[in-house]
Amino acid sequence: MLPQSVLIGLVVAVVGYFLQQRSWRQKNFEEIRRLEFDECLKLIDDLGSAIDRRLMETSKYSVLAQRGDHDEEVESAFRESISSWMGAFSSRKSKIYHYYGRQEMLRFENVVHSELQEVAEILKRAKRLGLQNLSTEHRKETLEIGGRLDVARHKAFKFLSDLNERLSSGDIGRTSLFNNIYEGQLEDVSRIYLFERLFAIKS
């Protein structure tokens, strides 16, 4: 039979080991959460700047298209805003998917991007053909483009607002799966959390 001092030593060693593991796991979790928070802030700032630029240049270009005027500086800035947007499109989609999931990535592509793209196509057609050469339907679309721009702006800013809200609540990235028994994986759920759930200490 083990001496009492040895038994106590073993218990202390085991408890110390588990406490050390818990401390390391928590420290690692906090570090990942901080990094994810910083990266999401950068992503939202990048998206906001890109959306602002795209809307601003599109708005300027819409005046030319409606009047049938020509201004090389405005037209060049409009083309450049589209080129810059498309140049970073896949990268932004990938980051949104990583930090916010597939649903938000699709929302960015099928709502935010699509609205801006449709407005741009209407304006480019009007500029290319001339307002007087458009069909009645297409001429109406061009003249009412301000409303479409407002819709695009509203959807884009609602998207950014929702990303910010999720960031504030910590519902981002890998750390959002920690102790999430509904969406997380088993390795993301701590034993202490499972114990608390089992005995109804946590709901």
C-alpha positions in Angstrom: 0.0 0.0 0.0 1.3 3.5 -0.9 2.4 5.8 1.9 0.0 8.6 2.5 2.6 11.2 1.6 3.2 9.6 -1.8 -0.6 9.3 -2.5 -1.0 13.0 -1.6 1.9 13.8 -3.9 0.3 11.9 -6.8 -3.0 13.6 -6.3 -1.3 17.0 -6.2 0.7 16.2 -9.4 -2.4 15.0 -11.2 -4.5 18.1 -10.2 -1.6 20.4 -11.0 -1.3 18.8 -14.5 -5.0 19.3 -15.3 -4.9 22.9 -14.0 -1.8 23.6 -16.1 -3.5 22.1 -19.2 -6.6 24.1 -18.5 -4.6 27.3 -18.1 -2.7 26.6 -21.3 -5.9 25.9 -23.2 -7.5 29.1 -21.9 -4.4 31.1 -22.8 -4.3 29.7 -26.3 -8.0 30.3 -26.7 -7.7 34.0 -25.7 -4.8 34.5 -28.0 -6.7 33.0 -31.0 -9.7 35.1 -30.1 -7.6 38.3 -30.0 -6.0 37.5 -33.3 -9.4 36.7 -34.9 -10.9 40.0 -33.5 -8.0 42.0 -35.0 -8.3 40.3 -38.4 -12.0 40.9 -38.5 -11.6 44.5 -37.7 -9.2 44.8 -40.6 -11.6 42.9 -42.9 -14.5 45.1 -42.0 -12.4 48.3 -42.5 -11.2 47.0 -45.9 -14.7 46.1 -47.0 -16.1 49.4 -45.9 -13.4 51.4 -47.7 -13.9 49.3 -50.9 -17.7 49.7 -50.8 -17.5 53.4 -50.2 -15.1 53.9 -53.1 -17.2 51.8 -55.5 -20.4 53.6 -54.5 -18.8 57.1 -54.8 -17.3 56.4 -58.3 -20.5 54.8 -59.5 -22.5 57.8 -58.4 -20.2 60.2 -60.3 -20.3 58.0 -63.4 -24.1 57.8 -63.2 -24.4 61.6 -63.8 -22.3 61.2 -67.0 -24.5 58.3 -68.2 -27.7 60.2 -67.6 -26.5 63.4 -69.3 -24.6 61.7 -72.1 -21.5 63.7 -71.1 -17.9 62.7 -71.3 -15.2 63.1 -68.6 -12.1 61.0 -68.9 -11.1 61.4 -65.2 -14.5 60.3 -63.9 -14.7 57.4 -66.4 -11.2 56.3 -65.6 -11.9 56.4 -61.8 -15.0 54.4 -62.3 -13.2 51.7 -64.3 -10.4 51.6 -61.8 -12.9 51.2 -58.9 -14.3 48.1 -60.6 -10.9 46.7 -61.4 -9.7 47.2 -57.8 -12.9 45.6 -56.5 -12.6 42.5 -58.7 -8.9 42.2 -58.0 -9.6 41.6 -54.3 -13.0 39.9 -54.7 -11.8 36.3 -54.2 -9.6 37.2 -51.3 -12.4 39.0 -49.5 -14.8 36.2 -50.1 -12.3 33.7 -48.6 -11.8 35.9 -45.5 -15.5 36.3 -45.0 -16.0 32.5 -45.3 -13.2 31.9 -42.8 -14.4 34.3 -40.1 -18.1 34.5 -40.7 -19.1 31.3 -42.6 -20.5 30.3 -45.9 -23.8 32.1 -45.5 -22.2 35.5 -45.1 -19.8 34.8 -48.0 -22.8 34.1 -50.3 -24.6 37.2 -49.0 -21.5 39.3 -49.9 -21.4 37.7 -53.4 -25.1 37.4 -54.2 -26.4 40.6 -52.5 -23.7 43.2 -52.0 -21.6 42.4 -55.1 -24.6 41.6 -57.4 -26.4 44.9 -56.6 -23.2 46.9 -57.4 -22.6 44.9 -60.5 -26.1 45.3 -61.9 -26.0 49.1 -61.4 -22.6 49.3 -63.1 -23.9 47.2 -66.1 -26.9 49.5 -66.5 -24.7 52.6 -66.6 -22.1 51.1 -68.9 -24.8 50.2 -71.4 -26.2 53.7 -71.3 -22.8 55.2 -71.7 -21.9 52.9 -74.6 -25.1 53.2 -76.6 -26.3 56.7 -75.5 -29.4 57.4 -73.6 -31.4 58.3 -76.8 -30.6 54.9 -78.3 -31.8 52.8 -75.4 -35.1 50.9 -75.2 -37.9 52.5 -73.2 -37.2 50.0 -70.4 -33.5 50.5 -70.4 -33.8 54.3 -70.5 -36.2 54.1 -67.5 -33.6 52.0 -65.6 -30.9 54.5 -66.3 -32.9 57.6 -65.3 -34.0 55.9 -62.1 -30.5 54.6 -61.2 -30.4 56.8 -58.1 -32.9 54.5 -56.4 -30.9 51.4 -57.4 -27.8 53.0 -55.9 -29.7 53.7 -52.7 -30.8 50.0 -52.5 -27.2 48.9 -53.1 -25.9 51.3 -50.5 -28.5 50.1 -47.9 -27.8 46.4 -48.5 -24.0 46.9 -48.3 -24.2 48.9 -45.1 -26.6 46.4 -43.5 -24.1 43.7 -44.4 -21.3 45.6 -42.7 -23.5 46.4 -39.7 -24.3 42.7 -39.3 -20.6 41.7 -39.5 -19.8 44.3 -36.8 -22.6 43.0 -34.6 -21.2 39.5 -34.8 -17.7 40.7 -34.1 -19.0 42.6 -31.0 -20.7 39.4 -29.7 -17.6 37.2 -30.4 -19.5 35.2 -33.0 -16.6 34.9 -35.4 -14.0 32.4 -36.5 -12.8 29.3 -34.8 -13.3 30.6 -31.3 -17.1 30.9 -31.9 -17.1 27.1 -31.9 -15.5 26.7 -28.5 -18.0 25.2 -26.0 -20.7 25.3 -28.7 -22.3 21.8 -28.5 -24.6 22.6 -31.5 -22.1 23.8 -34.1 -18.7 23.0 -32.6 -16.7 19.8 -32.7 -16.0 17.6 -29.7 -12.4 18.8 -29.4 -13.7 22.4 -29.0 -15.9 21.4 -26.0 -14.0 21.4 -22.7 -14.6 18.6 -20.1 -15.5 21.1 -17.5 -18.2 22.6 -19.7 -19.6 19.1 -20.4 -19.7 18.4 -16.7 -21.5 21.7 -16.0 -24.1 20.9 -18.8 -24.6 17.3 -17.5 -25.5 18.6 -14.0 -27.5 21.5 -15.3 -25.0 24.1 -14.0 -24.9 25.7 -17.4 -27.9 25.9 -19.7 
